[in-house]
C-alpha cells in the first residue's frame, strides 16, 4: 500500500473542505441563473429617459426608479420585451426614495416578479439581468453593504453591490433566489448602487397610501336642462415641503337650453 507523505495529507485536508464550501455557493448561483428567463421576460424599457423597469406584483403593474419618470409626466411609455409599446399611468411616485409604481392600461402576458418584504443582508447574492433590448451580461452579484448614498440623502440603507451595470440600466431589478425584487439600479460609477424596494411593499398592499404622480379628471354635470361641465385634470405632487396642487378648470355651457 502506498503511503502518503505528511505534506500530501495536509494538502488534501486543505483542499477537501474548500471543495465542500464551494458546493452551496455554486448551487446558489445556479439557482439564481435559473431565474434569468423569468426576470428577462418581466423586464421592460422606458425609452423616454433611457431606463428600465419590471412587471411586478401583478400583470398590470411596473416598478421602476422615480428618476426614470420625467418631471410633470402624466404617463410613461413602457416597451415590453416583445417590442409592444404601452402608455402607463403613475400610481405612486416617491422621489425621496427613488421609487415609482406604474399602472399599465391592461394586463400583459408576463409572469410578474414579487417584491421582497425584507431588506437583503450584506453578503447575499442576487441576480442582475439588465435591459434586454440591448446586449447585456447576466450577473450573479454580491450585496457589499447597506449604507447612505450621497445621491439618496433620505435613504439610509441604499444597496451597494458588486454589479457592473451601465447607463440605461436604471430601474432594472436585482432579484433574489425566490424571484423577488430586492432593489432597483439607481446609479454610481458602475451603476452599482440600488435602491431597496421594501417601501413599495406597504404601498401595493394598501398599508400605506400611494403618493400620486398622475392626473385625475372629474366629469361633472350640474345643469338639469342638459348643460355639462368638465372639471380637471386635477393634479397633485408630493414635494419636500408638503404637497403641490394644480388644476385646470374648463366649463362648457349650452346657453340655448333653458331650465
C-alpha positions in Angstrom: 0.0 0.0 0.0 1.4 3.4 -1.0 1.9 5.8 1.9 1.1 9.5 1.6 3.6 12.0 2.9 2.6 14.4 5.7 2.7 17.2 3.2 0.2 15.4 0.9 -2.1 14.7 3.8 -2.1 18.4 4.8 -2.7 19.4 1.3 -5.7 17.1 1.0 -7.1 18.4 4.3 -6.9 21.9 2.9 -8.4 21.2 -0.5 -11.3 18.9 0.6 -13.0 21.5 2.9 -12.6 24.1 0.2 -14.4 21.9 -2.3 -17.2 21.3 0.2 -17.6 25.0 0.9 -17.8 25.8 -2.8 -20.7 23.5 -3.3 -23.5 25.6 -1.7 -22.2 28.8 -3.4 -22.3 27.1 -6.8 -25.7 25.7 -6.1 -27.0 29.2 -5.1 -25.5 30.7 -8.3 -27.1 28.0 -10.5 -30.5 28.7 -8.7 -30.2 32.4 -9.4 -29.1 32.0 -13.0 -32.1 29.6 -13.5 -34.4 32.6 -13.0 -32.8 34.5 -15.9 -35.6 33.8 -18.3 -38.3 34.9 -15.9 -36.5 38.1 -15.0 -35.7 38.9 -18.6 -39.4 38.4 -19.6 -40.6 40.7 -16.8 -38.0 43.5 -17.6 -39.3 46.4 -19.6 -37.7 49.5 -21.2 -38.7 53.1 -20.5 -37.3 54.9 -23.6 -38.1 58.5 -22.7 -35.3 58.7 -20.2 -33.5 55.5 -21.4 -34.3 53.4 -18.4 -35.7 50.0 -17.4 -38.3 48.6 -15.0 -40.0 45.3 -14.3 -43.6 43.9 -14.3 -44.1 43.2 -10.6 -46.8 42.2 -8.1 -49.5 41.9 -10.9 -49.6 41.7 -14.6 -50.8 45.3 -14.8 -48.0 47.0 -12.8 -44.5 48.1 -13.4 -41.9 49.1 -10.8 -39.0 51.4 -11.7 -36.9 54.2 -10.2 -38.5 57.7 -9.8 -35.7 59.4 -11.7 -36.8 57.4 -14.7 -40.2 59.3 -14.7 -40.0 62.7 -16.4 -40.9 65.7 -14.4 -44.6 66.6 -14.6 -45.3 63.5 -16.6 -48.9 62.1 -16.6 -48.0 59.0 -18.5 -44.8 57.0 -19.1 -44.0 55.0 -22.2 -43.3 51.3 -21.5 -41.8 48.9 -24.0 -42.4 45.2 -23.3 -39.9 42.5 -24.1 -41.7 41.6 -27.3 -41.5 45.2 -28.5 -45.1 46.3 -27.8 -45.4 49.8 -26.6 -47.9 50.8 -23.9 -48.7 54.1 -22.1 -48.7 53.6 -18.3 -50.1 56.0 -15.7 -48.3 56.8 -12.5 -49.8 55.2 -9.4 -47.0 56.1 -7.0 -44.1 58.4 -7.3 -41.6 58.7 -4.4 -38.7 61.0 -5.4 -37.1 60.8 -2.0 -36.7 57.0 -2.1 -36.3 57.0 -6.0 -39.2 54.6 -6.4 -42.2 54.6 -8.8 -45.1 52.3 -9.4 -46.8 52.4 -12.9 -50.1 51.1 -13.9 -50.4 49.5 -17.4 -53.6 50.0 -19.4 -54.2 46.3 -19.4 -52.7 43.1 -18.0 -49.8 41.7 -20.0 -48.9 38.1 -20.7 -45.8 38.2 -18.4 -45.3 36.4 -15.1 -44.8 39.2 -12.6 -41.9 39.3 -10.1 -42.7 39.7 -6.4 -41.3 42.3 -4.1 -39.1 41.2 -1.2 -40.7 42.3 2.2 -37.3 42.3 3.9 -34.0 44.0 3.1 -31.2 41.8 1.8 -28.2 41.3 4.0 -24.5 42.0 3.5 -23.1 39.1 1.6 -26.3 38.0 -0.1 -26.2 37.0 -3.7 -28.8 38.4 -6.2 -29.4 38.2 -9.9 -28.9 41.1 -12.4 -30.1 40.8 -16.0 -30.4 44.4 -17.1 -32.0 45.8 -20.2 -33.0 43.0 -22.6 -33.4 45.3 -25.6 -29.6 45.6 -26.0 -26.7 43.3 -25.3 -26.5 42.5 -21.6 -24.4 40.2 -19.4 -26.3 38.3 -16.8 -24.5 38.6 -13.4 -24.8 37.0 -10.0 -23.7 39.8 -7.8 -23.0 40.4 -4.1 -24.6 42.8 -1.7 -21.5 44.5 -0.3 -23.2 46.8 2.2 -26.3 48.8 3.1 -25.4 52.4 3.7 -26.3 56.0 2.9 -25.6 57.3 -0.6 -24.9 61.0 -1.4 -27.5 61.0 -4.3 -30.1 59.4 -1.9 -30.0 61.6 1.2 -33.3 60.3 2.5 -32.3 56.6 2.1 -30.2 55.2 5.0 -29.9 51.7 3.5 -29.0 52.0 -0.2 -27.7 48.7 -1.6 -24.0 48.8 -2.6 -23.3 45.8 -4.8 -20.7 44.2 -7.0 -22.8 44.6 -10.1 -21.3 46.2 -13.3 -24.2 47.9 -14.9 -24.2 50.9 -17.2 -26.3 54.0 -18.0 -29.7 52.9 -19.2 -29.9 50.1 -16.6 -31.5 52.5 -14.1 -34.7 50.8 -12.8 -33.6 47.3 -13.7 -34.3 44.8 -10.9 -32.0 42.9 -8.6 -33.7 39.6 -7.8 -33.2 37.1 -5.0 -33.4 33.3 -5.4 -37.2 33.4 -4.8 -37.7 35.7 -7.8 -38.4 38.6 -5.5 -37.1 42.1 -6.3 -34.9 43.4 -3.6 -33.7 46.6 -5.3 -33.6 48.7 -8.5 -30.5 50.0 -10.1 -30.0 53.7 -9.1 -26.6 54.8 -10.2 -22.9 55.1 -9.1 -19.6 54.9 -11.0 -20.5 51.4 -12.4 -24.2 51.8 -11.7 -23.6 49.5 -8.7 -25.9 51.3 -6.2 -29.5 50.2 -6.0 -32.5 51.5 -4.1 -34.3 48.9 -1.8 -37.9 48.2 -2.9 -39.2 47.5 0.6 -41.0 50.9 0.8 -43.2 49.8 -2.1 -44.4 46.7 -0.3 -46.7 48.7 2.0 -48.0 50.7 -0.9 -49.0 47.8 -3.1 -50.6 46.1 0.0 -52.6 49.2 0.8 -51.0 49.6 4.2 -49.6 53.0 3.1 -51.3 55.4 0.8 -49.7 56.0 -2.6 -48.1 59.3 -3.5 -49.9 60.1 -6.7 -48.0 61.4 -9.7 -50.7 61.2 -12.3 -53.6 63.4 -13.2 -57.2 62.7 -12.2 -60.1 64.0 -14.3 -63.6 64.6 -12.9 -66.6 64.9 -15.3 -69.4 66.9 -13.6 -72.8 67.6 -14.9 -74.9 70.1 -12.8 -77.3 71.6 -15.3 -80.6 69.7 -15.2 -81.6 71.2 -18.6 -78.8 69.3 -20.2 -75.7 71.5 -19.9 -72.4 70.0 -18.9 -69.2 70.7 -17.1 -65.7 69.4 -17.2 -63.5 69.7 -14.0 -59.9 68.6 -14.5 -57.4 67.5 -14.7 -56.6 67.9 -11.1 -53.0 67.2 -10.3 -51.1 66.9 -7.1 -47.4 66.1 -6.4 -45.6 65.5 -3.1 -42.7 67.8 -2.6 -40.1 68.2 0.2 -42.2 70.9 1.7 -45.5 69.1 1.5 -47.9 68.9 -1.4 -48.2 71.0 -4.6 -51.6 71.2 -6.2 -52.5 72.3 -9.7 -55.8 72.1 -11.6 -57.2 73.4 -14.9 -60.8 74.3 -14.9 -62.8 74.4 -18.2 -66.6 75.0 -18.1 -68.8 74.4 -21.1 -72.4 75.7 -21.1 -75.1 75.4 -23.7 -76.9 78.7 -23.4 -79.6 77.7 -26.0 -81.2 75.3 -23.5 -83.3 76.8 -20.8 -84.4 75.3 -17.5 
